[in-house]
Amino acid sequence: MRIALLDDEAHETERLEQLIRAYAFERNYDLQCERFCDGRTLLEQGKFDLYFLDYCMDAMDGIAVAKALKEKYSHAVTICYLTNYDAAAAQIINQGIHADGFLKKPVEMRLLAEKLD
């Protein structure tokens, strides 16, 4: 499974990748992560099986990236938003943007495992 990790703070994607690798090791899964700090760069890549997108970024935020991905791949994408903001889920839902999940930063292993399961 290919997983894209998008966050403008490199330490966030590093930490998330470490958690995903630990999850994969425990379950003997083949999960490959690619980290991105810019939405435009991510959009230039091929399709991933799962996207973890930071909700709030300066240049192109996770919502804009999600919209572009859904348009590019006819809505056939799985997206989990990463956020520091408690109100992010409500804002995304109110904007009519489908999300497959939300994880509050810093991401907890238990909650990440639930999403990956």
C-alpha positions as CSV (number, residue, x, y, z in Angstrom):
1,M,0.0,0.0,0.0
2,R,1.3,3.4,-0.9
3,I,0.7,6.2,1.5
4,A,1.2,9.9,0.9
5,L,2.0,12.1,4.0
6,L,1.5,15.8,3.4
7,D,2.4,18.4,6.0
8,D,4.4,21.7,5.8
9,E,6.2,20.8,9.0
10,A,8.8,18.1,8.2
11,H,8.9,16.8,11.8
12,E,5.2,15.9,11.5
13,T,5.6,13.7,8.4
14,E,8.7,12.1,9.9
15,R,6.9,11.2,13.1
16,L,3.8,9.9,11.2
17,E,6.0,7.8,9.0
18,Q,7.7,6.3,12.1
19,L,4.3,5.4,13.5
20,I,3.1,3.9,10.2
21,R,6.4,1.8,9.9
22,A,5.9,0.5,13.5
23,Y,2.3,-0.4,12.7
24,A,3.4,-2.2,9.5
25,F,6.2,-4.0,11.3
26,E,3.8,-5.3,14.1
27,R,1.4,-6.6,11.5
28,N,3.9,-7.7,8.8
29,Y,2.3,-5.4,6.3
30,D,4.0,-3.8,3.3
31,L,3.3,-0.1,3.6
32,Q,5.3,2.4,1.7
33,C,5.2,6.1,2.8
34,E,6.2,9.1,0.8
35,R,6.5,12.5,2.5
36,F,5.6,15.8,1.0
37,C,5.8,19.4,2.4
38,D,4.0,20.9,-0.6
39,G,0.6,20.0,-2.1
40,R,1.6,20.8,-5.6
41,T,4.5,18.4,-5.5
42,L,2.2,15.7,-4.2
43,L,-0.3,16.3,-7.0
44,E,2.4,15.8,-9.6
45,Q,2.9,12.2,-8.3
46,G,0.9,9.1,-9.2
47,K,-2.1,8.0,-7.3
48,F,-1.6,6.7,-3.7
49,D,-3.8,4.3,-1.8
50,L,-4.2,6.6,1.2
51,Y,-3.5,10.3,1.8
52,F,-2.8,11.9,5.1
53,L,-3.2,15.6,4.5
54,D,-2.5,18.5,6.8
55,Y,-5.6,20.6,7.1
56,C,-3.9,24.0,7.5
57,M,-0.9,24.9,5.4
58,D,0.3,28.3,4.1
59,A,0.5,27.6,0.3
60,M,-2.0,25.0,-0.7
61,D,-3.9,23.5,2.3
62,G,-5.2,20.0,2.7
63,I,-8.7,20.9,1.5
64,A,-7.4,22.3,-1.8
65,V,-5.2,19.2,-2.3
66,A,-8.2,17.0,-1.5
67,K,-10.4,18.8,-4.0
68,A,-7.7,18.5,-6.7
69,L,-7.2,14.8,-5.9
70,K,-10.9,14.0,-6.0
71,E,-11.2,15.8,-9.3
72,K,-8.2,14.1,-10.8
73,Y,-9.2,10.6,-9.7
74,S,-13.0,10.9,-9.9
75,H,-13.5,10.9,-6.1
76,A,-11.8,7.5,-5.8
77,V,-9.3,8.5,-3.1
78,T,-9.1,7.8,0.6
79,I,-8.2,10.9,2.7
80,C,-7.5,11.4,6.4
81,Y,-6.9,14.9,7.5
82,L,-4.3,15.8,10.1
83,T,-5.0,18.9,12.3
84,N,-4.2,20.8,15.4
85,Y,-7.6,22.4,15.3
86,D,-10.6,21.0,17.1
87,A,-13.0,22.7,14.7
88,A,-11.4,21.4,11.5
89,A,-13.7,18.4,11.2
90,A,-16.8,20.6,11.4
91,Q,-15.5,23.1,8.9
92,I,-14.6,20.4,6.4
93,I,-18.0,18.7,6.8
94,N,-19.8,22.1,6.5
95,Q,-18.0,22.7,3.2
96,G,-19.3,19.4,1.8
97,I,-15.8,17.9,1.5
98,H,-15.8,14.2,2.2
99,A,-13.2,12.9,4.6
100,D,-12.4,9.3,5.5
101,G,-11.0,10.4,8.8
102,F,-9.4,13.0,11.0
103,L,-6.4,12.7,13.3
104,K,-5.5,15.3,15.8
105,K,-1.8,16.2,16.0
106,P,0.3,14.9,17.6
107,V,-1.0,11.7,16.2
108,E,-1.5,8.9,18.7
109,M,-0.6,5.4,17.7
110,R,-3.9,3.8,18.8
111,L,-5.9,6.2,16.8
112,L,-3.7,5.9,13.7
113,A,-4.0,2.1,14.0
114,E,-7.8,2.4,14.0
115,K,-7.6,4.4,10.8
116,L,-5.2,2.1,9.1
117,D,-7.2,-1.0,10.1
